[in-house]
Amino acid sequence: SSSSSSGTSSSTGSSGGVFKTAIVTNFGEVYPTYTPSSSEQTEIRNIAGQKVLNDILSYGTETGWPTDLNTYDQRQNNRYKMYDYTLDYICEIGSKTIVRAAKSKNSHMESSMMGSHDLYFVMLSSVVTKSGSSSSAATNSITQSPSNSGVYKATVSDYNELYSTPTISSGFEDAIRSATGLSNISNILLWATEDYWPSGLTTLDLRNENRSRMYYYVTEYVCTYDTYTLIKVPKAKNNHMQTDLTLTHDIYFVVGKDYVTKTKQ
């Protein structure tokens, strides 16, 4: 994901309309072969214009997507990369929402993920949030997680610097409360320890075995205290992970602060 749900940025579409930023929380809910019905096409044309409609029909299914996305197996292998797209919200049709990865906004994506033109994805509406919206998806993510969740992406350069049973001081606890806006952080403290991590991470031997795969987690920055940084691994953004690393709830990692880079999403 490349934008915060608290942001209000928007972009001008090629039809002249203004499109808000979209955040997708689960790319497993994409419709790879969905073609809008004639009445839906009329609706899309009225909202976004004929050119956008033509582009959706050409580049809104797997046959129009680049090589890393044009088969189910390829999407499974590359799903974690899809959260790096910068997306525009186009419109909602029934229970589905159409979002666009504009080529001009995604020069950071590799060519096998972007191709030579804008891409469109038809998503289940419940996994899409418009920036500035108060949809249930946005509200739920805020109640269940830090208030600054999703604002900053965290990149870990060395998972050897992960603390599996961290001692979190009262000062660190205060920093977490301040960063998250939560008075009760007991779940965060539990979920930052190996006993509450997926089966592939619960011992040092297992972590050593799976360490290279940990870099595929999508992680968010929470706060730094002293020499430690707390990052969140949101369940909603990590459905691409293999079985022994999949999450049943959000988890947290305490990592040496020199090994975490914080970037605006």
C-alpha positions as CSV (number, residue, x, y, z in Angstrom):
1,S,0.0,0.0,0.0
2,S,1.3,3.4,-0.7
3,S,-1.0,5.8,1.0
4,S,-2.4,6.4,4.4
5,S,-6.1,6.1,5.1
6,S,-5.9,9.4,6.8
7,G,-4.6,11.1,3.7
8,T,-6.7,13.3,1.5
9,S,-4.7,13.3,-1.7
10,S,-6.5,12.9,-5.0
11,S,-5.5,12.8,-8.6
12,T,-7.0,13.9,-11.9
13,G,-8.0,11.0,-14.1
14,S,-7.5,11.0,-17.9
15,S,-11.2,11.7,-18.3
16,G,-10.8,14.9,-16.3
17,G,-12.5,13.6,-13.2
18,V,-10.8,13.7,-9.8
19,F,-10.0,10.3,-8.3
20,K,-9.1,9.8,-4.6
21,T,-6.3,7.5,-3.4
22,A,-7.4,3.9,-2.7
23,I,-5.9,1.5,-0.3
24,V,-6.4,-2.3,-0.8
25,T,-6.1,-4.4,2.3
26,N,-6.3,-7.8,0.7
27,F,-5.3,-8.4,-2.9
28,G,-6.6,-12.0,-2.5
29,E,-10.0,-10.4,-3.2
30,V,-9.3,-9.3,-6.8
31,Y,-11.5,-10.5,-9.6
32,P,-9.0,-11.5,-12.4
33,T,-11.6,-12.3,-15.2
34,Y,-14.5,-10.0,-14.3
35,T,-16.0,-8.0,-17.2
36,P,-18.5,-5.3,-16.2
37,S,-22.1,-5.9,-17.6
38,S,-23.5,-3.4,-20.1
39,S,-25.4,-1.5,-17.3
40,E,-22.2,-1.4,-15.2
41,Q,-20.3,-0.1,-18.2
42,T,-22.8,2.7,-18.6
43,E,-22.3,3.6,-14.9
44,I,-18.5,3.5,-15.2
45,R,-18.7,5.7,-18.4
46,N,-20.9,8.3,-16.6
47,I,-18.5,8.5,-13.6
48,A,-15.1,8.2,-15.2
49,G,-15.5,8.7,-18.9
50,Q,-15.2,6.6,-22.1
51,K,-11.4,6.4,-22.1
52,V,-11.2,5.0,-18.6
53,L,-14.0,2.5,-19.4
54,N,-12.1,1.4,-22.5
55,D,-8.9,1.0,-20.4
56,I,-10.8,-1.0,-17.8
57,L,-12.1,-3.4,-20.5
58,S,-8.5,-3.8,-21.9
59,Y,-6.4,-3.8,-18.7
60,G,-8.8,-4.8,-16.0
61,T,-8.4,-8.6,-16.2
62,E,-5.5,-10.9,-16.1
63,T,-5.2,-11.0,-19.9
64,G,-4.3,-7.3,-19.9
65,W,-2.0,-7.5,-16.8
66,P,1.8,-7.8,-16.9
67,T,3.7,-11.1,-16.7
68,D,3.9,-11.2,-12.9
69,L,0.1,-11.0,-12.6
70,N,-1.4,-12.8,-15.6
71,T,-1.9,-16.2,-14.0
72,Y,-3.1,-17.4,-10.6
73,D,0.3,-18.9,-9.7
74,Q,2.1,-15.7,-10.7
75,R,-0.3,-13.6,-8.5
76,Q,0.2,-16.0,-5.6
77,N,4.0,-15.6,-5.9
78,N,3.9,-11.8,-6.4
79,R,0.9,-10.8,-4.2
80,Y,3.1,-9.2,-1.6
81,K,4.5,-6.8,-4.3
82,M,0.9,-5.6,-5.2
83,Y,0.7,-3.7,-1.9
84,D,3.4,-1.4,-3.2
85,Y,1.1,0.0,-6.0
86,T,0.0,3.6,-5.7
87,L,-3.7,3.3,-6.5
88,D,-6.6,5.6,-7.5
89,Y,-10.2,4.9,-6.6
90,I,-12.3,4.9,-9.7
91,C,-15.8,3.8,-8.8
92,E,-18.0,1.3,-7.0
93,I,-20.3,-1.1,-9.0
94,G,-22.5,-3.3,-6.9
95,S,-20.3,-5.1,-4.3
96,K,-17.2,-4.4,-6.3
97,T,-14.8,-1.5,-6.5
98,I,-12.5,-0.6,-9.4
99,V,-9.1,0.8,-8.6
100,R,-6.3,1.9,-11.0
101,A,-2.5,1.6,-10.8
102,A,-1.6,4.6,-13.0
103,K,1.7,4.0,-14.8
104,S,2.7,7.7,-14.1
105,K,2.5,7.0,-10.3
106,N,4.1,3.6,-10.2
107,S,7.6,4.2,-11.7
108,H,8.9,2.4,-8.6
109,M,7.3,-0.9,-9.7
110,E,9.3,-3.3,-11.8
111,S,8.2,-3.7,-15.4
112,S,7.0,-7.2,-14.8
113,M,4.5,-5.7,-12.3
114,M,3.5,-2.6,-14.3
115,G,3.9,-3.2,-18.1
116,S,3.5,-0.3,-20.5
117,H,0.1,1.2,-19.5
118,D,-2.2,1.9,-16.5
119,L,-3.6,-1.2,-14.8
120,Y,-7.1,-1.7,-13.4
121,F,-8.2,-4.1,-10.7
122,V,-11.8,-5.1,-9.9
123,M,-11.8,-5.7,-6.1
124,L,-14.4,-6.8,-3.5
125,S,-15.5,-3.4,-2.1
126,S,-15.0,-4.4,1.6
127,V,-11.2,-4.6,1.1
128,V,-10.9,-1.1,-0.5
129,T,-10.7,2.2,1.4
130,K,-10.8,5.6,-0.2
131,S,-8.6,8.2,1.4
132,G,-10.5,10.4,3.8
133,S,-13.5,8.0,3.9
134,S,-15.1,6.7,7.0
135,S,-16.0,3.4,5.6
136,S,-16.2,0.4,7.9
137,A,-12.9,-1.0,6.5
138,A,-11.1,2.2,7.6
139,T,-12.8,2.4,10.9
140,N,-12.1,-1.2,11.8
141,S,-8.4,-0.9,11.0
142,I,-8.1,2.1,13.3
143,T,-9.9,0.5,16.2
144,Q,-7.9,-2.7,16.1
145,S,-4.5,-1.2,15.5
146,P,-2.3,1.9,16.1
147,S,-3.7,5.2,15.1
148,N,-0.7,5.9,13.0
149,S,-1.0,2.4,11.4
150,G,-0.4,2.5,7.7
151,V,1.1,6.0,7.7
152,Y,4.7,4.8,7.6
153,K,6.0,1.6,6.0
154,A,8.8,-0.2,7.8
155,T,11.6,-1.9,6.0
156,V,13.8,-4.3,8.0
157,S,17.3,-4.7,6.7
158,D,18.3,-7.6,9.0
159,Y,15.9,-9.9,10.8
160,N,18.8,-11.3,12.8
161,E,18.3,-8.1,14.9
162,L,14.8,-9.2,16.0
163,Y,14.0,-9.7,19.7
164,S,11.8,-12.7,20.2
165,T,11.1,-12.1,23.9
166,P,11.7,-8.4,24.3
167,T,11.8,-6.7,27.7
168,I,9.7,-3.7,27.2
169,S,10.4,-1.0,29.8
170,S,7.8,1.4,31.2
171,G,9.3,4.2,29.0
172,F,8.9,2.0,25.9
173,E,5.3,1.2,26.9
174,D,4.6,5.0,27.2
175,A,6.1,5.5,23.7
176,I,3.8,2.8,22.3
177,R,0.7,4.3,24.0
178,S,1.6,7.7,22.6
179,A,2.2,6.4,19.1
180,T,-0.9,4.2,19.0
181,G,-3.4,6.3,21.0
182,L,-4.3,3.2,22.9
183,S,-4.4,3.2,26.7
184,N,-4.5,-0.7,26.8
185,I,-1.6,-2.1,24.9
186,S,-1.6,-5.6,26.5
187,N,-2.3,-7.3,23.2
188,I,0.6,-5.5,21.5
189,L,3.0,-6.6,24.2
190,L,1.8,-10.2,23.9
191,W,1.8,-10.2,20.1
192,A,5.4,-8.9,20.1
193,T,6.7,-12.2,21.6
194,E,7.5,-15.5,19.8
195,D,4.7,-17.4,21.7
196,Y,2.1,-15.4,19.7
197,W,3.8,-15.6,16.3
198,P,3.0,-18.0,13.5
199,S,4.3,-21.6,13.7
200,G,7.3,-20.9,11.5
201,L,8.7,-18.2,13.9
202,T,8.2,-19.7,17.3
203,T,11.7,-20.9,17.9
204,L,15.2,-19.6,17.0
205,D,15.8,-22.7,14.8
206,L,12.5,-22.1,12.9
207,R,13.3,-18.4,12.5
208,N,16.7,-19.2,11.1
209,E,15.1,-21.6,8.6
210,N,12.5,-19.1,7.5
211,R,14.5,-15.8,7.9
212,S,14.8,-15.2,4.2
213,R,11.0,-15.4,3.8
214,M,10.4,-12.9,6.6
215,Y,11.5,-10.1,4.3
216,Y,8.2,-10.6,2.3
217,Y,6.1,-9.4,5.3
218,V,4.4,-6.1,4.7
219,T,5.3,-4.1,7.9
220,E,4.3,-0.8,9.4
221,Y,6.3,1.5,11.6
222,V,4.9,2.1,15.1
223,C,7.5,3.9,17.2
224,T,11.2,4.0,18.4
225,Y,12.4,4.0,22.0
226,D,16.0,4.0,23.0
227,T,17.7,1.5,20.7
228,Y,14.5,-0.4,19.7
229,T,11.9,0.1,17.0
230,L,8.4,-1.5,17.2
231,I,6.9,-2.5,13.9
232,K,3.5,-4.0,13.1
233,V,2.8,-6.9,10.8
234,P,-0.9,-6.5,9.9
235,K,-2.8,-9.6,9.2
236,A,-4.9,-7.8,6.5
237,K,-1.8,-7.0,4.4
238,N,0.0,-10.4,4.7
239,N,-2.4,-12.9,3.1
240,H,0.3,-13.7,0.6
241,M,2.5,-15.4,3.1
242,Q,2.9,-19.2,3.1
243,T,1.1,-21.3,5.6
244,D,3.6,-21.4,8.5
245,L,4.1,-17.7,8.3
246,T,0.4,-16.7,7.9
247,L,-1.2,-14.6,10.6
248,T,-4.4,-15.3,12.6
249,H,-4.1,-11.7,14.1
250,D,-1.8,-8.7,13.8
251,I,1.7,-9.4,15.2
252,Y,4.5,-7.0,16.3
253,F,8.3,-7.2,16.1
254,V,10.8,-5.3,18.2
255,V,13.9,-4.8,16.1
256,G,17.2,-2.9,16.7
257,K,16.4,0.6,15.5
258,D,19.5,0.8,13.2
259,Y,17.9,-2.0,11.1
260,V,14.6,-0.4,10.4
261,T,13.9,2.2,7.7
262,K,10.7,4.3,8.0
263,T,9.2,5.6,4.8
264,K,5.9,7.5,4.1
265,Q,3.4,5.2,2.4
